[in-house]
């Protein structure tokens, strides 16, 4: 989109939930792509409704002038017993994204998570933090995966994520300290930053040199506070409407956009809402978010206004 140093795309999770399957489950990939094209956007992440056959996916995207930017990749590197199979899966993932012309791999450790760790049982209620051995194993695995990504002309961008072991600001700091900056980059997500207890702007400034990918997501602070007080887990927070698109929640995106533009960030920034599309029509909300972001970028800059 004109006027920004970076490229704006949109995540299909606004139309079809990835973690909450009933959200938009009857929506087709054709509808999603038609809406993205109508919005004038040229980037999308992989979604669960998109074709998995490369030829068909390329045809569906290129015919609408849309680029596949990335695809989420869960990893279980904190447990050394899983490393080899995880690295092999990562190689396959990297080959797919390279073939699709992507630049980054959205990567997230699922060990210890309630919702994503295959070793957890349904009756558990808390995320299990990493011990020292888990941290060491995770860092080693990510460094190895990052080198695989680099071999394929891609960057591993680590997605700090609600409901996982890398959620809070101190956990993000530690991960950045333990990993190789030439192999492991950061996916900066405004919504997950606030959810995890960070100031999104402070996180952006602190780790800007490691950031290679951005998700722009807003948070309804009142709903987040209520959910946290009730002990709600991450998936419940989605169902309760904690997240929305930029401009519809309580994050101040003005200094965030100013920081990205001022530093000349030229990667992708994806609009995300992750809410019930039946209550919040994705195309309508994405259009409002774009208008909001453009209003910030066109506003006078300087002094306290930022």
C-alpha positions as CSV (number, residue, x, y, z in Angstrom):
1,X,0.0,0.0,0.0
2,X,1.2,3.5,-0.9
3,X,2.5,5.8,1.8
4,X,4.3,3.2,4.0
5,X,7.9,2.0,4.0
6,X,6.5,-1.5,4.5
7,X,4.1,-3.8,2.6
8,X,0.7,-4.4,4.1
9,X,-1.0,-7.7,3.8
10,X,-3.7,-9.5,5.7
11,X,-3.9,-12.9,7.4
12,X,-6.7,-15.3,6.4
13,X,-7.3,-16.0,10.1
14,X,-9.6,-12.9,10.0
15,X,-11.9,-15.0,7.9
16,X,-11.3,-18.5,9.1
17,X,-10.1,-19.3,12.6
18,X,-6.9,-21.4,13.0
19,X,-7.2,-22.0,16.7
20,X,-11.0,-21.7,17.0
21,X,-12.2,-23.9,14.2
22,X,-15.9,-22.9,14.3
23,X,-14.9,-19.3,13.4
24,X,-15.7,-19.0,9.7
25,X,-15.5,-22.7,9.0
26,X,-17.9,-22.5,6.1
27,X,-15.9,-19.8,4.3
28,X,-14.1,-20.8,1.1
29,X,-10.6,-19.8,0.1
30,X,-12.0,-18.2,-3.0
31,X,-14.1,-15.8,-0.9
32,X,-11.1,-14.9,1.2
33,X,-8.9,-14.2,-1.8
34,X,-11.6,-12.2,-3.5
35,X,-11.9,-10.0,-0.4
36,X,-8.1,-9.6,-0.2
37,X,-8.0,-8.6,-3.8
38,X,-10.9,-6.1,-3.4
39,X,-9.1,-4.5,-0.5
40,X,-6.2,-3.8,-2.8
41,X,-3.8,-5.9,-0.7
42,X,-1.1,-8.1,-2.2
43,X,0.1,-10.4,0.6
44,X,-1.4,-13.2,2.6
45,X,-0.2,-16.0,4.9
46,X,-1.2,-19.6,4.3
47,X,-4.6,-20.5,5.7
48,X,-6.2,-23.8,6.5
49,X,-8.8,-23.4,3.7
50,X,-6.2,-22.6,1.0
51,X,-5.3,-25.3,-1.5
52,X,-2.3,-27.4,-0.4
53,X,-1.4,-28.5,-4.0
54,X,1.3,-26.1,-5.1
55,X,0.1,-25.7,-8.7
56,X,-3.4,-24.9,-7.6
57,X,-2.3,-22.5,-4.9
58,X,0.0,-20.6,-7.2
59,X,-2.8,-20.3,-9.7
60,X,-5.3,-19.1,-7.1
61,X,-2.9,-16.5,-5.8
62,X,-1.2,-15.2,-9.0
63,X,-4.5,-14.9,-10.8
64,X,-5.4,-12.3,-8.2
65,X,-2.0,-10.6,-7.9
66,X,-1.5,-12.0,-4.3
67,X,1.8,-13.2,-2.8
68,X,2.1,-15.9,-0.2
69,X,4.2,-14.2,2.5
70,X,4.6,-17.0,5.1
71,X,3.1,-20.0,6.8
72,X,3.0,-20.8,10.5
73,X,5.4,-23.6,11.5
74,X,5.0,-25.2,15.0
75,X,8.2,-26.7,16.3
76,X,9.0,-28.8,19.4
77,X,12.7,-28.1,19.9
78,X,12.6,-27.8,23.7
79,X,12.6,-31.6,23.8
80,X,15.7,-33.1,22.2
81,X,13.9,-36.3,21.5
82,X,11.9,-34.5,18.8
83,X,14.7,-32.6,17.2
84,X,15.6,-34.7,14.1
85,X,12.0,-35.2,13.1
86,X,11.3,-31.5,13.7
87,X,14.2,-30.4,11.6
88,X,13.2,-32.7,8.7
89,X,9.7,-31.2,8.8
90,X,11.2,-27.8,8.9
91,X,13.2,-28.5,5.7
92,X,10.1,-29.6,4.0
93,X,8.3,-26.5,5.1
94,X,11.2,-24.3,3.9
95,X,11.1,-25.9,0.5
96,X,7.4,-25.2,0.1
97,X,7.7,-21.6,1.1
98,X,10.7,-21.1,-1.2
99,X,8.8,-22.5,-4.1
100,X,5.9,-20.1,-3.3
101,X,8.3,-17.1,-3.3
102,X,7.9,-16.4,0.5
103,X,10.6,-14.6,2.5
104,X,10.0,-15.6,6.1
105,X,8.9,-18.6,8.1
106,X,6.6,-17.8,11.1
107,X,8.0,-20.2,13.7
108,X,6.7,-21.0,17.2
109,X,7.8,-23.4,19.9
110,X,4.8,-25.4,21.1
111,X,6.5,-27.4,23.9
112,X,4.7,-26.7,27.2
113,X,1.6,-25.1,25.5
114,X,-1.8,-26.2,26.6
115,X,-3.2,-26.1,23.1
116,X,-0.4,-26.9,20.7
117,X,1.9,-29.4,22.5
118,X,1.0,-33.0,21.4
119,X,2.3,-34.3,24.8
120,X,-0.3,-32.4,26.9
121,X,-3.5,-33.9,28.1
122,X,-7.0,-32.3,28.1
123,X,-7.3,-32.0,31.9
124,X,-4.2,-29.7,32.2
125,X,-4.7,-26.0,32.8
126,X,-1.4,-24.2,32.7
127,X,1.5,-23.6,30.3
128,X,4.6,-25.4,31.5
129,X,7.6,-23.1,31.6
130,X,10.9,-24.2,30.2
131,X,13.7,-25.4,32.5
132,X,17.3,-24.6,31.8
133,X,17.7,-27.7,29.6
134,X,14.6,-26.9,27.7
135,X,15.8,-23.4,27.0
136,X,19.2,-24.7,25.8
137,X,17.6,-27.3,23.6
138,X,15.1,-24.8,22.1
139,X,17.9,-22.3,21.3
140,X,20.0,-25.0,19.6
141,X,17.0,-26.3,17.6
142,X,16.0,-22.8,16.5
143,X,19.6,-22.0,15.4
144,X,19.7,-25.1,13.3
145,X,16.3,-24.4,11.8
146,X,17.3,-20.8,11.1
147,X,20.3,-22.1,9.1
148,X,18.0,-24.4,7.1
149,X,15.8,-21.3,6.4
150,X,18.8,-19.3,5.3
151,X,19.9,-22.1,2.9
152,X,16.6,-21.7,1.2
153,X,16.8,-17.9,1.0
154,X,14.4,-17.4,3.9
155,X,14.4,-16.0,7.4
156,X,13.2,-17.9,10.5
157,X,11.0,-15.3,12.3
158,X,10.1,-16.4,15.8
159,X,6.5,-15.7,16.7
160,X,6.2,-14.8,20.4
161,X,2.7,-16.1,21.1
162,X,0.0,-16.1,23.8
163,X,-0.4,-19.5,25.5
164,X,3.1,-20.6,24.8
165,X,6.5,-20.6,26.7
166,X,7.7,-17.5,24.8
167,X,4.9,-15.0,25.7
168,X,6.2,-12.5,28.2
169,X,8.7,-9.8,27.5
170,X,11.4,-11.4,29.6
171,X,10.9,-14.6,27.7
172,X,11.3,-12.8,24.4
173,X,14.5,-11.1,25.7
174,X,15.9,-14.4,26.8
175,X,15.2,-16.1,23.5
176,X,16.9,-13.3,21.6
177,X,19.9,-13.5,23.9
178,X,20.3,-17.3,23.5
179,X,19.8,-17.5,19.7
180,X,22.1,-16.6,16.8
181,X,21.1,-13.2,15.4
182,X,22.2,-14.4,11.9
183,X,19.9,-17.4,12.1
184,X,16.9,-16.4,14.3
185,X,14.8,-13.3,13.7
186,X,11.7,-12.0,15.4
187,X,8.1,-11.8,14.3
188,X,6.8,-8.7,16.1
189,X,3.2,-9.1,16.9
190,X,1.5,-6.1,18.6
191,X,-1.5,-8.0,20.0
192,X,0.5,-10.9,21.4
193,X,3.0,-8.4,22.9
194,X,0.2,-6.7,24.9
195,X,-1.4,-10.1,25.7
196,X,1.9,-11.3,27.1
197,X,2.4,-8.2,29.3
198,X,4.7,-6.2,27.1
199,X,4.4,-2.6,25.9
200,X,4.3,-3.2,22.2
201,X,6.2,0.0,21.3
202,X,9.0,-0.7,23.9
203,X,9.3,-4.3,22.5
204,X,9.6,-3.0,19.0
205,X,12.3,-0.5,19.9
206,X,14.2,-2.9,22.0
207,X,14.4,-5.7,19.4
208,X,14.0,-3.8,16.2
209,X,17.3,-5.0,14.7
210,X,16.1,-8.6,15.0
211,X,12.6,-7.9,13.5
212,X,12.0,-9.3,10.0
213,X,8.2,-9.7,10.0
214,X,5.3,-7.9,11.6
215,X,1.7,-8.8,12.6
216,X,-0.6,-5.8,13.4
217,X,-3.2,-6.9,15.8
218,X,-5.3,-4.9,18.3
219,X,-6.6,-5.9,21.8
220,X,-9.7,-4.9,23.6
221,X,-8.1,-4.1,26.9
222,X,-11.3,-4.4,29.0
223,X,-12.0,-7.9,27.6
224,X,-8.4,-8.9,28.2
225,X,-8.5,-7.7,31.8
226,X,-11.8,-9.6,32.4
227,X,-10.5,-12.7,30.8
228,X,-7.2,-12.6,32.8
229,X,-9.0,-12.1,36.0
230,X,-11.2,-15.1,35.3
231,X,-8.1,-17.2,34.5
232,X,-9.1,-17.7,30.9
233,X,-6.7,-19.5,28.6
234,X,-5.6,-18.2,25.2
235,X,-8.3,-20.0,23.1
236,X,-11.0,-18.8,25.5
237,X,-9.6,-15.2,25.1
238,X,-10.2,-15.5,21.3
239,X,-13.7,-16.7,21.8
240,X,-14.4,-13.9,24.2
241,X,-13.4,-11.2,21.7
242,X,-10.1,-10.1,23.2
243,X,-8.5,-9.5,19.8
244,X,-9.4,-7.3,16.9
245,X,-7.9,-5.4,14.0
246,X,-5.9,-2.2,14.4
247,X,-8.0,0.8,15.3
248,X,-10.8,-1.2,16.9
249,X,-9.1,-1.9,20.2
250,X,-7.0,0.0,22.7
251,X,-3.4,-0.2,21.3
252,X,-2.1,3.2,20.2
253,X,-0.7,2.4,16.8
254,X,0.5,5.9,16.0
255,X,3.9,5.6,17.6
256,X,4.3,2.0,16.3
257,X,3.7,3.0,12.7
258,X,5.9,6.0,13.1
259,X,8.7,3.9,14.5
260,X,8.4,1.4,11.6
261,X,8.3,4.1,9.0
262,X,10.9,6.2,10.7
263,X,13.4,3.3,10.7
264,X,12.6,2.3,7.1
265,X,11.1,-1.1,7.9
266,X,10.4,-2.6,4.4
267,X,9.2,-6.1,5.2
268,X,5.6,-7.3,5.4
269,X,3.1,-6.2,8.0
270,X,0.0,-8.4,8.2
271,X,-3.4,-7.2,9.5
272,X,-4.8,-9.6,12.0
273,X,-8.0,-9.7,14.0
274,X,-8.5,-13.3,15.2
275,X,-12.2,-12.9,16.2
276,X,-15.5,-14.3,15.2
277,X,-16.1,-13.3,11.5
278,X,-19.9,-13.7,11.9
279,X,-19.8,-10.8,14.4
280,X,-17.0,-8.9,12.8
281,X,-17.1,-9.1,9.0
282,X,-13.5,-9.5,7.9
283,X,-13.5,-7.4,4.8
284,X,-15.3,-4.6,6.5
285,X,-13.0,-4.6,9.5
286,X,-9.9,-4.9,7.3
287,X,-11.0,-1.9,5.3
288,X,-11.5,0.1,8.5
289,X,-8.1,-0.9,9.8
290,X,-6.5,0.2,6.5
291,X,-8.2,3.6,6.7
292,X,-7.1,3.9,10.4
293,X,-3.5,3.1,9.6
294,X,-3.4,5.5,6.6
295,X,-4.8,8.2,8.8
296,X,-1.9,7.7,11.2
297,X,0.7,7.7,8.5
298,X,-0.6,10.8,6.9
299,X,-0.9,12.8,10.1
300,X,1.8,15.4,10.9
301,X,4.9,14.0,12.5
302,X,7.1,15.4,15.1
303,X,7.3,16.3,18.8
304,X,4.8,14.9,21.2
305,X,2.4,14.0,18.4
306,X,4.3,10.8,17.9
